[in-house]
């Protein structure tokens, strides 16, 4: 015969069987884990005269009912393993095949942000008591966790990685299934305090080398739990509270202007570069000279002819600057005013670019609680309800400048989260069961960037125009000054991204009907979800202005020997449209507040068919559909590449500078707006069918062979979003600073005191139709089926599991995955030239008419008569009526009436993963539980990041050649070939209730009894390294930044100085010729980041007070042996620090003391 108990909570069970004519038979106690199909076979004996009770064997440890791969992390590991961050998400790394996304997160963090068997980070789903605890991240297409309970509130969880049942969906990667603790018929609970203090910690390797002390730290994690009956055998409760306070030291090292610089005297730059001034005031070291920005001419790049004598801007009278020929006329009054708010230099960092250090106290806190009620209405109906709440006020950090221009410390704010789930299990008959789940999560963030410190008119005080407050937020424009290390997010000014308002909701209703029919366990179900986001995160709330050497150097491509200085550029108010080290471009954005909603529906059928006592088949089919987002007020658009532009009737004529012949432009492309009839800017993908198959064959009683195949669709990028560059044109508006006059491409056009000469462009809504953004950059998704294909993965596996004596499981598993239609995060710009541009000669940039010699790069960059001059009237447009000439290549773009076309990432990326995983596991018995894993794998893709807007979701994938994204195929940025891990929890067998000296005197037991030790040992290889040019090089027009050329084979330096000189030969990495493509692959496997070895250990002592009551003391150590785990070296070719490692990714040894009272 056969039996099946479905939808039972994880716990310890005994199976009792009674049948007429047979003796009553009971199994021994055995554990059922979350989402486990456990097997307990019993043999019934014919009843004798005495009807004696037989005790059956324990449940089999091998998995004989399905082919799912993954790892259960039970209560024992959650409670005992060293966990200094007190976040259960860190323990997902115990599963084989799980690694960190990047070395800024050495243990999987931020909930879903881990790599599982080659799947991208931030694409998993986390279920809390059956309901999703994840929300769509505001950037779209990735997930983030709204709420996770304290470890004290979690019974166990399982990382489900491949071949999971069709009832799980909307996750192309993994599902983390978390079960919270419940009350029982006995009251039980705990009170705890986990303490960290800097006096217990070791110093960071680099801090120790530099002679820096250990920063102070006081961290208290405290709380308690209690659970028990409300009505015995009927209603139970469990409650926990967890609080956290952290006080530490915030430090910052930066660069501030010297007293001389504040007056306009930059003479010290010459000596800093090893030069001296001659009698005319020319620095003998070219790198130490600054130049007059108004003396430039354009010949491919800007070259300047007039140096500033003695680098003294205050005494120099520029003939071309404002108020010509007046001494000091290059000094911008706003910059001069801001100079007075920088703190004074206070350290000698060996460079003018690092001369300030600040320190101060920082404080943060968090409070959260959970309450769960379980109620049994009848023997056939069980319901549980859970509510959770979290609140965290914004922490206080370093006050760098101690005035309202401070770049370090923002204003007040808070975050909170709510999570709610109801589960109802109703048994209609022994063969028919219905499980229903209703869930809701909400996350709220409310943070202000500006800390006024008594200044309520920051713009007026500094002399900025008041129109910069177009977003309704007060603040100081964020100023980024390249070369000079910023003290905070910027060198001076308010964090441009610091104003944050987010309300994020997910509602879920799911139902599963389970019918047992003969040897078939058949499930049918539905999973419906609603996602909502109300959002704004300012992007340059009052301006975002970058400064580098471009305005003050002499010669092309920004090389050091060309001179120039970023602080001098700032003093002159000369911004850059390019990138500074911590910011990119100069602009302001007027933002609206998206309020988007989308729905997801999933339907599934699953048949677990016990074909024979040895063979089980798992047959499933799931269908998902994601309905694209809508905005409450229809504030959305898409880009129609085939729409005829109404500009000049869609037709335009210009004279080809090469042939002299007229050319007719058929203008195609424009932004189309949502309406009440068509509310979405995407085409729905209706093709998400997901067949799933698995088998488990029990070869002999202690050996099983398993395998399976399945398709798993992930999160569509058409879901809810709060990010506004993609699909909100007309309602969200950028205004870029026009830094040089487009007519000569060399003369400064504006200054910092009035950065937007024509004012800010105001959002036009949908009133302009296809004319919206003409003359500027267009944006919006491409509304075609191929642009909204839902990313999916195919996974397959084959494995053998064997049970050794003492219930030790050994498992060998091959796992493969193939990702398809993944978002290519580097492919958002569509207005690029075709591949023909790659074969052009460079040409002569100095020629008066470079196009006479034929088509060349110089010809493309030359100025031609602007055919849009009488048609595009907005004065801010660089191709409009304000500028009689434009660069020739603009007219050759696919959409010449737009300066750029920014779309959602194209769904063209793909990936492949192969891995061998070996596992040995012993469930808890005789005081010991252990898990050992080994993973050997390789992951290849052509884009590794799930999204380009959030650094924690992965590396930023750049696209050098936009016409050939297939050339980006290389090792995944998160590829780690091998990972070895060993975890254990061991009660030493000495003391009361243990194997040895169990009857020793109480005083002796207090000393030598009740000890335990726990640990996690992990060794892993490094990730492949990407290489860049520090200034982007000189790419082809409309192409991405150049990569270096590789001459030879890059290798690691294995000498004693490898931390400071990571590569054996830096000359292998060379700068390519201008306007060519570098041949370096996206990532290089021949040189990887340093390998990692970490050991987290703990030792504890349990003091028995009486039965079922004890006090526990433990010491936990992260990186217990203080082995430095070094970060990634600088891979920007051209940097002074190229090949140098400057940080550790794991940190030094940190110790935590734990005190816990259990009853």
N, C-alpha and C positions, 0 to 999 in steps of 0.2 A: 504494500500500500504506500501511500504518500500523504504528506501533509504540508501545508504552507500557511505561515502566519505573515500577514502583510502589514506594512505601515506601522511597525511597532517602534517605540522610542529606543534609542541606544541604551543599553544597560546589561545587567547580569540576569540570566534567565535559567530556569529549570523546565525541561519538557517532561510532562507526565502523560502516559498513555494507558488507557483502560479499554479493554474490549472483551466481550463475552467469550468465555472459554480460555482466556489468557490471563497470566499473572500481571498485576499492575507493574508498570515499568517506568522508572524515572531516569533521566540523564543526570550527570553531574552538572554543577554550575558552569555556565560558560558565558562569555562576553559577546554581545552583538554590537558592532560599531556602526557609525553613521553610514548610511547608504550601502551596507554590506548585505550580500546574500549569503548568510551563514548556513551551514549544513550540519545537522545533528541526526545521524542515523541510529536507530535503536532496533534491537532484535527482541521480539516478543516470544515468551516461552509459554507452552501449554500449562494451564493452571493445574497445580497439584492440590492436595487436600488442604494445605495450609494457606494457599493464595499468597505466597511470599512476594515481597517487593524486590524487584531486581534493580540494581543501579547500572545504567547504561554508561557508555564511554562519553568522554567530552566531545564537544563539537569539533569537526575537522578544521584545522587551521588553513589548509589549502583552499583556494578559491575555485570551486567546481561548477558554479552556476552562471558565470558570465566571464567576459573577456576584458572588462574594464581595467585600465591601468591607472595607478595613482597611489596615494599614500594617506593612511589614517594617522592623525596626530591625536593621541588619546589624552585623557585627563592626567594620566601619570606624567607624560612628557610636558604637557602644558604647565603643570604645577611645579615640576622638579627641574627642568632644564634651565640653565642660566639665561636670563632674558632681561638684560639691563634696560632696554627701552620699554619693557612691559607692553609690547605690542604683539598680539598673536600672529599678525601678518608676517613677522620675521621668521616664524617657524614653517612657513610654506617652503622654505629652502631645504627642509628635511626630505622633500620628495625628490626622487632622482629626476634629472632633466631640468630642474628649476635653478636658474641663475639670476644674478642681478642684471638690470638693464644697462647700467653704467656704473663706473666706480664712485660716482657721487652718492650712491646708495648701496653700500657694501653688503647689506642684507636686504632682501626684497622689502620694499617699503611703499608707502602711499597706497596701501591696499592691493590694487590690482597690478601695480607696476612691477611685474616680474616676467621673465622669459621662461616659458614652459615648452620644452621639446621643440624649440625653434620658432614658436609663435611670438609675435611682437608683444612688447610690454603694453600695459594699460588696455588690454582687450579681453580680459577675463570677467567673469561674473562671480559675485560673492553672494551666497544665499544665507540669510540669517533666519533660522527656524522656518525654512522653506520659502521665504520672501526675499526678493532681491534687495540688497543693501547698497547697490551701486546706482549712481546717476550718470547721465551723459555729461562728460566734461564740457564746459562752455565752448571749447574750441571745436567740438564736433568729432564724431568718429571714434572716440576713445572713452573709456570709463574711468571713474574715480569713485572711491568709497565715501559714502556720506557718514556712516557710523560703524564702528566696530566696538564690541564690548570689551571690558577688562578681562584679562586672563582668568580672574577669579570667578567670572560669570559664565565661562565656556566649559561645556562638558567635553566636547571633542570636535574636530573638524576633519574633513577629507578633501584632499586636492585631487579632483577627478580630471585626468589628463587626456586620455583617449578612450575610444570605444564606449563612451558612456551612453546611457539609455536615451531614446528619442524624446523622453519627457523633459530633457534639458536642452535649452536653446538660447539663441541670441548671444552666443559666445563662440567665437572661432578658436579660442585658445583652451582655457581650462575653466572649470567650475569649482569654487571653493565652497563646500557645503558645511556651514557652521551650525552646531546644535548647542543651545544655551542650557544651563543647568536648571533643574526643576526641584520642587519640594517633594518630600516623602512623608511617610507616616511618623517619622522621628524628626524632631527639630535638630538642625545642624547649621553650622555657620563658622565664621572666622572674623578676626580683627587683625589687621596687618599694617606694617610700616616698612617701606623699603627706602633706605637712606644712602645717598651718595655724597661724598665730601672730597674736595681736591687733595686733602692731606693723605688720602688713601691711594691716589693715582700716580702713575708715572708721567713723565714729561714727553711731549711729542718729539720725534727724532729731529726735526728741523729746528724746533724751538730750543732743544737742548744744544744743538750745534751752534746756534746763534747766541746762546747764553740767556735766552728768555725764560722767565720762571713759569711754573705751572699756573694757569689762570684759576682764580678762585671759583668754587662751585659748591652750592648747597642745593640738593634735590631731595624732595620728600614726596614719596608716593604712598598714600595712606588710604584706608577705607575698611570696609567690612561687608560681610554677607550674612544672610540668615534665610533659612528655608524650613518649611515644615507644613503640617496640616492646618487647614482651616476647619474642615470636617474630615475626620479620618476615613480613609478608603474612598473619599468622594472629591474633596477639593483641597488643592495644595498651592502653596505660594513659594516664590523665591525672589529675594530682593538683594541687590548689591549697590554699594556706593563706592566710587573711586575718585579720589582727589589728588591733584598734582600741583606742587609749587616748585619753581626752580629759580634760583638766584645765582647769577654768575657774573663774569667779567666780560664786557664787550670791548674789543680793541679794534683799532683801525690804523693802518699805515697809509699815508698818502703824500701828495705833493701840493704845496701851496706856494704862491708867488713870494719872492723875496721883497724886502722893503724897496729895493731899487726898481724892481719890476712894477711895483704898484704906482711908481711915478712915471713909468714909460721907458725906463732905462734897462735894456736887456743886454748890456755889455758883457755880463758874466757868462753869457752863452759861448763867447769866443774862447775864453780860458777853459771852460768846461770841456771843449773839444780839442784842447791842447794848442790853441792858437794865440797870436797876439795881433793887435791892430797896427797897421802901418800909418804913415802920416795922414793919409786920406780917410782913415777910419775903416779900411777894408780888413776883415779878419783873415789871417794867414791860413786858417783852417776853414775850407769851404763849408764844412758841416756846421760851423759856428756863426754863419752870416745870415741875417734876415734881409729881406728884399721888399721893395715898394710894390704892393699889390696892384697899383695903378700903372705899372710900367710893363705890363705883359702883352705878348702877342701870341696868337694861336697857330701852331703848326703841327697839328696832331694832338699835342698837349700844350699847356701854357708854358712859355719861357719868359723870364723877366730880365730887364736890362739894367735896372738901377738898384744898387745896394743902399741900405740905410747906414750912414756913417756912424761908427761906434755902436751900432745897434740901438741908438737912442731915439726912440719914437717921439719923445717929448721935445727934442730940439730940432728934429727933422721937419722940413716943410715940403710936402709932396706937391708937385705941380699939377698932378691929376686928381688929387684927393678932394674931399669936401673943403670949402674955403681955400682954394688953391694958394700955394706958396705961403701959408701961415704956419709958423712953427707949432708942432703938436696937432696938426689938423687930421692926422690919422687916428688919434685916440678917440674911441667911442665913449660918449658920456655915460651910457648905461654900464658898460664894462668897467670903466673907471670907478663908478660908484660901487659896483659889486666887489671890486678888488678890496675895498675897505672892510668887507665882512668876512674875508678869509682869516683864519687864525694865523698867528705868527709861526714861522718855522721853529721847531723845538728840538730837532735831532739832526745829527750829521749822518745821513744815510749813505754817504759816499757819492751822492748824485743830487743835482738840483731837482731831479724828478722823483725824489723820495726823501723828504726833509721834515715830515711831520708825523707825530705819533699821538694818538689819543686813547684814553681808556675810561671806562665808567661801568657802573653796575647795570645789569640787565635783569628783568624779572618777567616771568611768564607763569600762567596757571591754567588749570583745566579742572572741570567738575563734570561728572556724569553718573547716571544711575540707570539700572534696569529693574523692571518688576515683571514677573511672569506668573500667570495663574493657570493651573491645570484643573479642569473640572470634568468629572465623569457623570453625565446626565443619566445614562443607563449603562448596562453592560455592553450595549451596542453603539454607544455614542460618546466620544471623547473629544473635548475641545480644549485648546490652549490659547491664551492671549498674552502678548508681550508688548510692553511699551518701554522705550528707552529715550533718554534725553541727555544732551551734552551741551555745555556752555564754556566758552573760553574767551576772556577779554584779551584784547591786543596787548602784547607784552611791551615793556619799556626797554629801550636799548640805549646805545651810546649816543649822547648828545655831543656831536663832534664840534660844531661851531658855536653852540650856545647862543644862537640868534635865529631869526626866522628864515634865513637862507640855508639852514642846516640840511645836508643831503642824507643824513644817517637816520634820524628819528622822525617818524611820521606822527600823525595825530591819533586820536582815540578810535577805538573800534572793537568789534566783537564778532565771534562766530558761534552759531549753535546748530544743533541737529536734533531731529526727532525721528524715531523709527517705531513702527507699529506693525504687528502681524497677528492674525487670527488663523488658527488651523482647526478644522473640524474633520474628524474621521468617523464615518457612519457605516456600520456593518448592517447591511440589509438581510444578508443570509450568510451561511458559511462559505459561499462561493462568490459573493458580490459585495464590493466595498467601494465607498465613495470618499475621496479626500478632497477637501476644498481649502484654499488658502487665499486670504485677503491681506495685502500688504501695502504699506505706505511709508515712504521716507521723505524727509524734507531737510535741506541744508540751507542755512542763511548766513551770508557774510556781509558785514557792514563796517567798512574801514575807510578812514579819512587819511589822505596823504600829508596834508599840510598841518604843521604845528605852529600856530601863529605867534606864541610867546609875546602876546600883547600887540602884535602888528596886524591890523585889520585891513590895511591897504598896501599889500606888498608891491604890487605893480607900480603904484604911484610913487611910493618911497624910492624905488630904484630907477624910475624914469621910463619904464616900459609903457607902451600905449595900452589904454584900458580895454581895447577890443580883444585882447588876449583872453579875457575872462568869458569867452563865448559859451563855455560849457556850464557855467554857473558854479564852478569850483574856484576857490581862492588858492593861491600858491605862487611860488617863484618858478619861472621857467627852468627846466632841467638843462644844465650846461655840462656838456661832455668835452673834456680837453685832452686830446690824445697826447701820448708821451707822459703826461703827468698823472701818476697813480691816483685814481679817485678815492676819496675817503669813504664814500658811501656808494649808492647806486650811481650817482653823478659826482662830478667834482664840486659843484655847488648848485643848490636849487632843490626843488621838491621832486620826489620820486615820481616819474611820469606815469607809472602804472599803479600808483599807490591808492588812488580812489577806487574803491571796489564795492559794488552793490550786487548781490546775487541772491536770488531765491530760486531754489532748484528742487523740483518735486518728481517723484516716481510713484505711481500707483499701480498695483498689480492685483489681478484676479485670475486664479488658476484652479482647475478642477480635474481630477483624475478618477475615472471609473475603472475598477479592477475586477475582472471576471475570471474565475478559475473554471476551466472546462477540460476535464480529463487531465491530460499531460500539458495543457496549455495554460499559462498565466498571461492573460490578455489585458492590456491597458489601452484605454482611449482617453484623450484629454485635450484640454484647451489652456492656453497661457496668453492672457491679454495684459498689456501694459500701456500706461499713458505717461509721457514725459513732458515736463514743463520747465521753462527757464525764463525768469525775468532778470535782466542782467545789464550792468554797465561796468566796465573797467577802463578807466580813462587811458588813452594813449596820447600823451602830451596834452594834459588838461589845460595848461596855459602856455604851451610851447615846449619844443624839444629841439635844442640847438647844439650842433656838433662843430668842433673846431679841430683842425689838424694843421699840418704844415703846408697844405696846398696853397693858401693865400700868401704865404711869406717865403716860399722857396724860389729857386731860380730856374730849375731845369725840369725836364719831363720825369714822369713816373715816380716821383716822390722818394727817390733814393736819398740816403742819409747825406751823401756828399753834396747834395744840392742845397743844403742849408734849410732855413726856415725853422719856425718854432710855433707850437700849438698855442702856448700861452700868449705869445706875441700876436697871433691871429685873433685870439680872444680880445686882447686889449684894443685891437683895431675894429672889433665887431664883425670880422669877416668869417662867416660860417661856411660850412662845406655841405655839398649835397651828397658826398660820399660817406664812408663809414669812419667813425672814430672807434677806438678800441672797445668802448662800452656802449656805444649807441650808433645809430645809422641814420645819416641825413639830418635835415633841419626842416621842421614842419610843425603844423598844429592840426588837430583833428576835431571837428565838431561831431559829437556822437549823439545818437538817439539811444533809447533803451529798448532793446528787443524784448518781446514777450511771445515766445514761440512755444508751440505744442506739436507733438506728434504721437501717433499710436502704433503699437506693434501687436500683431496677432500671430499666435502659433497654434497649430493643430498637430496631434501626433497619434500614432498607434504603435504599440509594442507588444510582441508576442515572445515570451520566454518559454520555449518549447523543450520539455524534457523528453527528447526522442527515445532515449534508453536510459537505464540507471547510470550509464557512464557518459552519455553525450547530451549536452544541452546546447540549443541554438538560441541566439538572441536576434530576433528579426524586428527591425524598426523602420518607420518612415515618419518624417516630420516635414511639415510645411510651414514656413514663416513668411510673413509679409510685413514690411515697414512702410507705413504711409508717410510720405515726406512731410516735413514741418510746414506749419502755417504760422503766420504772425497775427496777433490779435487785431491789428489795424492794417493788415495787408502791406506792411512795410518791407516788401521783398522784391527782388528783381532777378532776372537771369540774362545771360548774354546770348543773343541770337546771332550766330556768325554769318547767317545767310540773309538776314534782313537788309533790305535796301535802305541806305541812309537817306533821310530827307535833306541832308546838307547839300545844297545846290542841286537838288533833284537826284542825288546819288551819282552824279557825274562831275568830273573835274579834269581840267587839262593843264599840263605844265610842260615846260621845255626840257627835254633830256639833256643834261650838261655834257654827255659823252657824244651823242650823235647830233645834237642840235635840233632834233625832230620833236614835234609835239607828241605828248603821251596822254592818253585818256585814262583817268582813274575811275574805275567803277567801284564806288564806295559801298562796301558791305559791312554789316556788323553794327549792333547797337543793343542797348539795354531795354528789356521788356519788363513791365511791371506787373506784379500780381494784382488781381481784381477780385471782386465778389464772385465772378464766374470761374476764375482760375486762380486759386489762392496759393498754390505752391509753385516753387521755382524748380522742381525736379519732376522727372518722369518716374513713376512707381516701378520698381523691379518686382515682377510677379513670378519669377522663375526659381524661387528658393526652395526647391525640393531636396530633401536630405535623407537618402537611404542609409541605413546603418545595419551592419551585420556583425555578429560575433559568434564564436563557438568555444566551448570548453569540453575537453575530452579527458576523462579520468582513466589514464592508461592502467595504473595499478592504484590501490587504495591511497598511497601517499605521493602520487605523481599525477600532475595534470598538464595537458598541452592546451594552450589558448591562442586565439588569434582573432583578428577582426579588421573591418574596414568601415569607414564612415565619412560622410560629408557634414561639415559644420559651418554654418553661416554666422558671421560676426555682426558687428555694429555697422550700420550704413551711415555714410557721411551726410545723408539727407535728414538725419534725426535732428532733435532740438539743438540749438546752438545760441550762444550769446555773442560770438565773435562776429564783428560787423564788416570786415573787408570782403567777405564772400556772400553776396546776395542781398545787400541793403543799400545799393547805390541810390542816390537822391535823398536819402534820409540820414546818411552818414557821409561826412565830407572832409577830405584831406585838402589842406593848402600847403604846398611845398614852397620853401623859400627859393626864390630865384637868385642864386648866388652870383652868377656872372651874366653880363649882358648877352642875350642870345644872338645879337647882331654881329658881335666880334668875338664872342666866346672867350673873352680874356679879361674884360674890365669888370671890377666889382659893381654889383647892381644895387645892393641894399646894405644896411648896417644893422647892428643889433638894436639900436634905439628905435628903428622902425622896420622890423624884419619882413613885413608883408606890405610892400609899397602900395599895392592896390587893395589892401584889406583882405580879410578872410573870405573865402568863397562860402556863401551860405547854401545850406541844403535846399534843393529845389523841389523835393518831394518827387511825385511822378508827373509833374506838370509839363516837363519838357519831352516826355516820351523818348523816342529814339535819339533825340538830340541831347539827352542828358549825358554829361561828362565828355561830350565832344570837345576836343582840344586838351583833354586831361587823360588820366588813366581810368579806363573802364573796369568794372569788376562784376562778378556774378557767376554762378554755375553755368555750365553748358547744358541746356535742357534737352538732352538726348539720352536714349536708353544706355548707350555705352558709357556715359559719364556718371551714371548712378548705379552701376553694377555693384551688388552687395559683395564685399570681400568674403571669401570662404576658404576653408582648408579641407583637403583630403588627408585623412590619417589612416595608417595601417600598422598592424603589429603582429608579431608572432613570438610566443614565449613558452618557456617550460618552468613549472614550479614544482618543487619537491620538498616534502616535510621530513626533516631529520628527527631523531629522538629529542625529547625535551621540548617539543613543539617549536623547533627552529626551522624557519622557512628559508629556502634559498630559491632565487628566481633569476632567470636570464631572459631578457626581453629585447627584441629588435623593434624599434619604432621608427617609422618614416612619416614625414609630413610634406605636403606640397601646398603652398599658398598661392591663390589665384585672385586676380582683380583686387590686389591690395593697393591702397592709395600711395601714389608716387609723390612723396612730400616735396620733391624738388621741382615739380612740373606745373607750377601755378601760373607762370607767365606764358602767354600764347602769342604775343605780338613780336615774334622774332623772325629774323631773316632765314632763308632757306640754306641748305648745305652748300649751295654754289659759292657762298661767301668764303668758304674755307680754302678755295683754290685761287683766290685773287692775289695778285702781287701787292706789296705794301704801298708802293708808289712814292711820290715825292711830296711830303707835307709842306715843304718850303716853297713850292711852286705857287705862283699867283693864281693859276688856273690848273689845279692838279688833274682835272678830268680830261684835259686835252690829250694826255698820254694814254687814255683808255681807262676802263673801269679798274679801280684799285681801292685799297682800304683808305688811302688818302683822299681819293675822290669821294668815297662814301661819306667821309667825315667833313667834307668841304661844305661851305655855305652856298645855298642856291636860293633863288627867289621863292618866297613863301606863297604858294597858291591859296592857302587858307586865310591870308591876311585880311581880305575883305569879307570873310564869311564867319570867322570865329571871333566874336567881339569881346569876350571876357579878357580883361587886361592881364590876368594872372596866367593865362595859357601861354606856354613857350612856343606854341605853333600858331598863335592867334594874331590878331591885328596889330598888337603892340610890337611885333617883331617882323620886319620885312623879309628876313632871311631865316631859313632853317637848314639843318643838316640834311644832305641829300638822302642818306639812308632812311630817314623818316618816311619818305615818299615810296620806298620799296617794301615797307612792312606790309603784312597782310591787311592790317587795319590802320592805314596812315593817318586817319583823322583822330586816332587815339595815341597818346604817348606810351601807353602800355595797356595790356588786357590781363587782369589778374583773375584767375578762376579758382575753383576748388581743385585740389590735387586730382590728377587723372588716375583712373583705376587701372593702371597698367603694370604695376609692380608685381613681382612674383618671387617665390622663395622655395627652397628645397632643404629638407633636413633629414639626416640619417643618424641614428644613435643606437648604441649598444648599452644596455643598462643591466648591471648585476646588483642584486640586493640580497642581503642576509638579515633576517629579522627574528627576534625572539620576543614574543609577547611576555608581559610581566608574569613571572612565577619565581618562587624561591628568592624573592627580593631583587631580581634582575630583569631589566628590560633593555634591549639594545637594537640598534638599527645601523647597518653598514651598507653604503651604496657606492657604486663606481659607475660613472657615465663617460663614455667615449663617443664623441659626436662631431659633426661638421654641419654648419649652416651657411647657405649661400643665398644671396638675394641681390636685387638691384636697387633697393631702398630699404633701410632698416627702421626708420623712425615711423611711429604711428601718426605723428602730427608734427608740423614744423613750428608751432607756436608755443610749445611748452617744453622746456629743456629736460624736465624730469621724465618725459615719455621717450627719450632716446636722443641720439645724436641728430644733428640737423643735416639732412641729405642735400648736398649741393649738386647741381646739374651743370657740368661744364659745357656739353654740347646738347642744346635743347632738341636738336633734330634726331639725335641718336641715343635715347635713354637706355637702349640695350647695352651700350658701352659701360654703363655703371655696374654691371654685374660683377660681383666679387664676393669675398667672404663677408658675412653679416658683421656689422659693427659690434654685435654682442656675441660673436662666435667664441666659445671657450672649449677647446678640444677635449679636455678631461677635467673631471671633478671627482675627488675622493672625499667621502665624508663618513664619519663614525660618531654616533650619538648613543649615549647610554644613561641609565639611571640605576644605581646600585645601592641597596640597603646592606650595609656591612652586617654579616651574620652573627653579631655579638650583642647580647643584651636581652632584656625582657621580651618574650614572645618570639625570639629568634633562635637560630639553630644552636648557637653556642652560648654557654653561661647564662641561660635563660632564668636560672634561679639565684643569680648573684644577689648580694645585699643591695638595698635601694641606693645606699650612698655610692656603691661601686658602679651601679647602672647609670647614675647621674654623670659619671666621669667617662666610662668606656662603652656604654651601651647606647643604642639609638642613633648611631652615625650613618650618614649616607653621602655618596658622592655622585656627581652628575657632570656630563660634559658633552661638548660638540667640537669635534676636530674636523677641519676642512682644509683641503689642498686643492687649488685650481690653477689652471694655466691662465695666461693673459689674453687680452683681446687684440685683434689686428688693429694696426694704427692707420689713421687717415693723415694725409699730408696736404698742406695748403701753402700758398704764397702769402706772406704777411700783409701785403697790400692788394692782393687780388690780381696782381700783374697787369698786363695790357691785353685784355681779351678782345676777341672779335666783336664788332658792333652787335648789340642785342644778345650776345652770348653770356654765359655765366663766367665766374672768376676762373682764371687759369689755375691749373695744378702744375706742380713742378715736373721736370723731366727726371727720369731715373737712369743714371749711367752706371751700370754695374749692378751688383746685388746688395741691397741694404742689409746690414748685419748689426747685431748688438755688440757693444763694447763689453767684454768680460773682464776688464781690468778693475783695479780697486777704485777707480774714479768714475765708475759707470753712472752713479747718481747725477753727477754734474756733466758727464759726457756720455750720453746713453748710446749713441751710435758710433760704430767703429770708424766710420769715415763719413764726415758731413758732406764731402764733395760729391758724394753719390747723388745728392739732391741738388739739382741745378735749375736755374731760372730759364724757362723757355724763351725763345725769341718772341718779340712783340707780335701779337695777332696770329698766334699759332695755338694749337692745343697741346697742353702738357700730356705726357704719356703715363703718368702715375695712375694706377688704378684707384678706385674709390677707397679701398682699404688694402693694406699689405700684410700678408700673413708671414712674410719672412722676418718681420720685426713686430713683436707684440709688446703690449704693456707688461710690466713685471708680474711674475706669478705670485700667487697669494697663499699664505699659510697662516691660519688663525686657529686659536684654541680658546674656547670659552669653557670655563670650569666653575664648578661650585661644590662646596662641602657644607653639610648641615648636620645639626644635632637636634634630635627630638626628645623632649623631656616629658615623660608620661606623668600626668597629674592623677588621672584615674581612667578607667576604661572609657574609651571614646572621648577623651579630653586630653589635650596635650599642648605644650608650648614648643615652638620650633624656632631655632636660630640658624641662619645660613649666611655664608659668604660667597658671593658670586663675582667672578672676574672675567671681563671681556678682554681678549688678547692676553691671556694669563701670563704668557712667557715674554710679553712685551716685544714680540717680533715685529719689526717695522714692515708694514705692507705699503709699498710705495705706489704713488699714483702714476698717471700717464705723463710722459715727457712732453715738452712743448714741441709741436710738430708744424709750426708755422715757419716755413723756410724764409730766412731773412731776419728773423728776430735775433736779438743779441742773446736771448736765452734759449735758442733752438737746441733741442737735445738735452735740456736740463729738466730734471724732476724737482718740483718745488713743494710737494705736499705728500702726505700719507693718506691713503684712501680709507683705512680702517681706524687709524688713531692708536694711541698708546694704550697700555694696560689701564683699565678702569675697574674699580671695585665697588660693589654694592653690598650693603649689609641688610639682611632681611629679618624681621621679627614677626612672628605669626602665632596667634592663639586660635586653636581649632577645637570645635566641640561638635 
